[in-house]
Amino acid sequence: MIEKKVKKNQSVEKVLQIIELLVSQGGEMRLQDIADQVNSPSSTVLRYLSTLSSFGYVYQNADSSKYALTLKLAQLGSLVSGQYDIRNLVHDDLVALSKEFQESSCLAIEEDHEVVY
């Protein structure tokens, strides 16, 4: 079977690089520093940041003119993680552990400062 190569969207790649950079820096960054780090012209990075800002993913500090992420990504991550049933995700691994060590296994999760099995 022949695999069809799908072209990547360079703009999307660059926006994801910007988001990952802002996450890794853990704080506000100057436009020029972002542009230097992602190896793009500052005018292009400014367009990306403006779009991210209009969708609520990035804000610009009015005093320093630096950019940083908002909590919108955390909100999305929380929604995504809520779509997964942890029991289904770990079931096969727990069965494999039980077989390998010939012991019972269970899943425990902290909830409201208590352990739920």
N, C-alpha and C positions, 0 to 999 in steps of 0.2 A: 504494500500500500504506500502510495506517495503522500508525504506530508506537505500540506500547503503552508508556505510561510506567510504569516500575516505581518504586515508592516506595523511598526509601533508609531504612536503619535508622539512626536518630540516635545510638543507643548505640554502634554499631560505628563510626560516624563520629567520635564523641568519643574513643573508645579509640584510634583511629588518630591523631587529633590529639595525644593525650597521648604516644604512642610517638614521633611525629615531633618533638614538642617536646623530649622527653628526648634524642633523637638530636642535635638541633641545639644543645642546651646543652652536651653533651659531658661532663656530670658530674652530680653529685647535685643534687636540687632539693627545696625544702620543699613540703609539700602545698599550702599556701596560694598559693605562687607558681605552682604548676601550675594550680590552680583559677582563679587570676586570668588566666593566659595563655590558657586554653581557654574562659574565660568560662562557668564552671559552678560550682555550689555545691561547697564543699569536701567535704561529706558524699557527694555523688555521685561526685566524683573519687576519694575514699577507697575507695568500693565497686569502682570500676574498677581501681584500683591493687591492691587486695586480690585481685581475680580474676587480674590479670596476675601477681601474686606467686605465687599458688597454682599457676599453670601454668609458673612458672619464668622469666618474661620480665622481671620487675622484682624488685629487692630493696630492703629498707629498712635503712639503716645504723643499727645499734643505738645508737651513740653520738650521732649527730646527728639521727636520725629522718628523714633526707632519703631520697628515692627516686632510684633510677638503674636503667638497663637492665642485664640480664645479657648474656652472650654467646650466649644461645639464639637471638636473631635472626640473629646472624652464622652460627650453625650452620645454621639454616634456609636462609639465603641461599646458603651453600656447597652445600647439597643441591640447591637449585633450579638454581644455575649448572652443576652437574654433569649436569643433564638436557639441556643444550644442546650440540650438536656445533658448535663454532666454525667448522669448515669449511663446514658447510651454511649457517650464518648469514651468512658473508661471501662466499660463492661468486658471487652475482649482482653484488655490488659490485666484486669483482676482475675479473670479465668485462667490466663496464662501463668500468672504468679502463683495461683493456687495449685495448678498442676505441677509447676516446676519445683516448688518447695513442699508440696503435699501438706499444705496448711490452708485453713480458711482465710479469706481476705474480705475486707469491706472498705467502703468509702466513707470517710468522715469529712464533714464540711462545717466550718464555723458559721454560725448564724446568731446574731444578737448576743455575742459573747458566750454562746453555748455550742457544744459539739452535737451535730446532727448526723446520725448514721444512716 
